[in-house]
Amino acid sequence: MPALADHRNARPFLRRRGCPFEYSSTMPQIELDSSLTREERQGFKFPLGVTPVEPVTPRPGYVLEFEPADGGEPFEGAEPTPSEVWEEWPDRFMFDILVSHERLGALARSLLSLLPGRIYPILDVLGNDSFREVDPYIAYDQVGFERFMDGLIQLGPWLFEDGLVGFGAMSLDPFFYVFVDEHKAITVRTEMSLKERVQKLLAAFDLKETREIAGADSVAHEHRCVLKPPAEDGAGLHAEEIVEQLRDRWALQLNVDTRTNVDDGGRELGITAWRCVMRCTPDAKDAQPVYAEVFLAADCLDTAERLLADVAAQRAGDSDWADVVPVLADRCTPETAAAMAEMKEPPTLDVNRVIAVRWFEGETA
């Protein structure tokens, strides 16, 4: 099993006098860490954010497999969640593709061009949740292809280089799925009607079918963030801010069962501590959003979001918010919550409740 370097920060970056985020209506400008060097083996270039730490001979190409339909079984009891609905995929062909990094962007954009005009964007982030390795986001409502590509064009340096993020999009009619994972290998799943077009496109990039491909994930490797480290004065970007922008622009939702609280192994966790950030926009012309960092004890994401709504309502008083958006909700240990909230003792987790709240209003906070 390939090794995975510890990608989590000891504490998520808090910018400008402790404010977790600074809202912007425009896409942020990406600056990469100029101190990073690109690994190259036998002429094969790896992304900046993924570095093999063992000898490897890269083998570009693609593996082709047939995958039978899955999902689609009748749901019993409660209405299915969006996460359950997305498991209904038809018979399909799966391409597992590896290409040297200097050709990755062109190949990915060519494959994405086979999607129709309305699609479902996808984003995976190796985040800061203590009980989940990857935060999986997907749009439950279709988004215009141009809107998706705008985000890809502006954030391409991060999306194609960073070892803590994967991205892609899918359509249902026709069924077509393209995903660039955190190792920057590409997975394509397609119904029969598009199989030949994908093969011709891969041939145009001199990629041939093979029994096995070998990239960074075939040996022990490290993942790293490629963003320029934020300065002491708060200038610069943190990945959480970029994810917030993409969630807004690509209509992304966290693709988990919001009614349960389990770890990656499916173990029930009960009530856990949470660090949440929400953005509240006042109901006034040209009003700037304010942020709240909220520490909770909650038994699932649904409960956490209900508690966040209560915090927002209490702050608004007799007024109304134009918009309240939960930006992130990361589970953490009681000890981590106490350290981040500057509490003397770890909080008890016996009931669903708000533990601590910090409100921020940019430079005036």
N, C-alpha and C positions, 0 to 999 in steps of 0.2 A: 504494500500500500504506500503510495507516495506520501512523503512528509509534507505537512502544511505549516508554514511559519505562523507564529502568533500575529494575527493581523489587527487585533483590537487595541485601541488606545487605553491607557490606564484610566483616563477620563476623557469623554468627548470634549473637543475644543469649544470653549466658550469665549466668544469674541466681544470686543468693545464693552468694557466694564461688566463683563459677565453675561451679556446678552447672547443667547444661543444662536441667533440668526439676525441677519439684517435683510429686510425684505427689499426685493427689486422686481420691477415689472418686466425687466429685460433679462435675457440670458446672460449669465456671468461670463467674464473673459477668463479663459483657462490658461494658467501658466504652469508648465511642467518643471519638476525639480531638475535643474541643470547639473546637479552633482551625480545623477544616476548614469550608469553606463549600460549599453546594450550588449547582451551576451550573444555570441555568434559561434556556431559549430558547423564545420564543413560547408560554409557559405550560407547556412540557414540562420536567419536572424530571428531572435525571440523578442517578444514585447518587453518594454522596459519594466513592467510590473510583474513579470514572471521569470525567475532565474533558476535553471537546473543546478543542483549542487552535487550531482553525480555525473559520471561520464554518460553521454547519450549520443547516438547517431540519428539525427532527425530523418524521418522518412515521409516527405510530403506525398500527398495523394488523397484517395478517399476509399472508405469501406462502404459497401452497399449491402443493406439488409432489408428483408421484408418484415413488416410488423403487422400482425393481425389486429382487427378492431378490438377495442377494449372499452369498458364503461357501457353505458346505455341500458344497464339493468334497471328494472323498476325500483324507484325509491320508496321505502316504507317509512311510515310515521311522518316526521316533520318535512316541510318543504325543503328541497335540496339547496345547499349553499351554492354560491357561484363557483367556489372551488370544486365542489363535486360535479357540477355541470361541465366544467372544463375537462373532466376526465373522459368524456365521451368522444373518442377519436376513431375515425374509420380505418379500414385497411389502408396501409400506406407503405411507401418506401422510405427508408432512412439512410441519408448520406452523412457519414462522419468524416469531416474534411480537415486537412492540415495543409497550411501554406506558409511560406516564409513571410515575415512581417511586412516587408516592403510591398507585398502584393495583397495583403489582407484587406485593406480598405476598398480597393477596386473590386475585388472578388465579392466582398460582402454587399457592396452597393449594387453590383450586378444581380446577385441573387435576390436581394430585396426588391429589385425592379420587377420581378415576376409576381409580386403581390398586387391585388386589385386596389381600387381607389379608396376603400374604407377598410381599416385593419384594426387589430388589437395589439398595441405595443406591449412589450415585456421588458422587465428590468429585474435583475438579481444583484443584490448587494451583500457582501460579507460585512455585516454590521456589528452592533454593540450589544445585541441581545444575549444574555448569559446562558440561555437555554436553546438557542437556535443558531446554527452556523450561518445560514443564508436568509436574508429577508427577500421573499419572492413577491414581486409586484406584477400585476397584469391589469390591463384596461378591461372592464366588464362591458363597456360601451365602445362602439367603433369610433375611431379617430381618423380624420383625413390623412391620406398618405403624405401629402405635402407638409402637414403639421409634424408628423413623425420625422420626416427628412430634415426639416428645419432644425430640430433638436440634434439630430445626428451630425449635421454640418457644423453647428456651433460648438458642440461638445465632443466632436470626433477625437481630438487629441487625448481626452480622458477615456472615452469609451473604448477606443482601440488599443490603449496602452496600459491602463490600470489593471493590476492583478486582483483587485477586490470587487470588480464589477463585471457583469455580463449583461447583454442586451439583445433584443430582437423584436420580432413581430410575427403575427399569424393571421390567417383568414380562414373562414369556415366554408366559403363557397366561391372558388374552389378551396379545398383544404390544402393549406400551404403554410409551413412553419420554418422560420429562419432564426437561428440563435447563435450569437457569438459568445462563448462562455468566458469565464474568468481566466482561462488559460489561452484564450484567443484561438481556439479551435472552433470550427463552424459546424453546427448540426442543421441539416435540412430534412424535414419530413414532408412528403408530398403524396397526393393521390396520383393514380396512374397517368392521368392526362398531362401532367407536367414533368413526368420522369425523364422523358427524352430531352426536353428543353434544358433541364438541369445538367444532364450528362454532356450535352453539346457545349454548354457554358463552361463546365469544368475542363473539357478538352481544349477550349480556347485559352485556358490558363495553364495548359500543359500538365494537367493533373490526371493521373491514371488510376483506375481501380486497383486496389491492392488488398492483400489479406489482413494487413495490419499497418497502422500508422504509428509513428513514434514522435511525440512532442515532449514538452517539459513535464506533463503530467504522467509520463511513463516511468519516471524516476523520481527520487526525492527532489523537491523543489521548494522555492520560497515565493510567497506572494507579497507584494508591497504596493503601497500607494504611490502614485507618480506625481501628485500635486506638489507644487512649490510650498514648502512649510510656511504657515502664516507668520507674519512678523510680530514682534512683541507689542506693537501698537494696535494689533488687530487687523491690519491690512492683509489681504489674501483670502483664499477660499478654503473651506472645509468641505469634505464630501457630503456631509449632511445637507449643506445649503444647495448643492447641485441636485441632490435627490429631491429636495423640496420643489425645485423648479421643474424637474422632469415629471414629478407627480402631478403638478398643476397642468402642464402642457400636454402630457400624454394621457391624462385622465386615469392615472394608475391607482390601484387599490392593493393593499396587502392581501395576498392570495393565501390566507389561512382560514381555518374554521374559527370564527370569532366567538363561538359559543363554548369552546373548551380551552383548557390551559395545559398543554402537554409539551414535552421536550422533543428533540429530534428522534428519539427512540420510541415515542408514543407514551411515555410514562406520565401519568397524571400528576400535576404539580400542586393542585389546590390553589390556595391564595399565595401570590408572590408579590414582591415589591416591583414597582414600575417607575421608570423615569420617562415622562411624557413631555412633549413640547406641542403647544397649540398656538395657532395664529388667529387673532380676532380682529376683524376689520370693522371700525365704527360705521354706523349708519349716517354718514355725513359726507358731503361732496369733498373730494380730494383728501379725505382723511387717511392717514397712514396706519397700517396695521400695527398692533401691539402683540407681543409674545408673552406666553406664560410657560415657565418650566414647572411642572407639577409632579410631585412624588406621591405615589398611590400604593395602597394594598388592594389588589383586585384578583378575582378568580377567573377572569377571561377578558378578552379585548372588548367585548360588548360592555361589560361592567366598567372597564377603565374609561371607555368613551362616554358612558353615562355620567360618571363622576366628573370628567372634564367638562361636560355640558353644564353641570351644576356649578362648577367653579366659574365658568364664563357668565352664567346667569347672575350669580352673586356679584360679580364685578360690574356688570352692566346696570344693575339696579333697576330703575324705572325706564331706562333706555333700552334700545335693541341693538344687537350687532347685525351688520349687513351680512357677515359671513363668519363662521367659526370652523376652522380646519384643523383637525389633529394632524400635525406634521410628522410626528414619530411617537412610537410607544414601545420602549425597550424594557424587557424584564431584567431585573438585576437582583443580587443578593441583598439582604437587609444591611449588611456591613457596607456594601458599595453605596446604597441609598443614603445611609447615615453620613458617609464621608462626603458625598456630593452635595447633600442638603445641609452640611455643617451641623449635624446633630451630635449630641454627646453620646447617645446610646442608639444601637440599631432599633428600628421600629418593630413593634409586635405586628404579626400578620394574622390576627384572630378573626377580623371582620373586614369587609370591603369598606374602605374609607380613604379620605384625602389625608396625606401625611404632612406635606408642606407645599407651599406655593410661592413662586417668585414671579413677579410681573416685570417686564422690561419694555421700555418705550424708546429704543434706539439711544441716541446721544443724550437724551434728557433723563434716562433712567438713573 
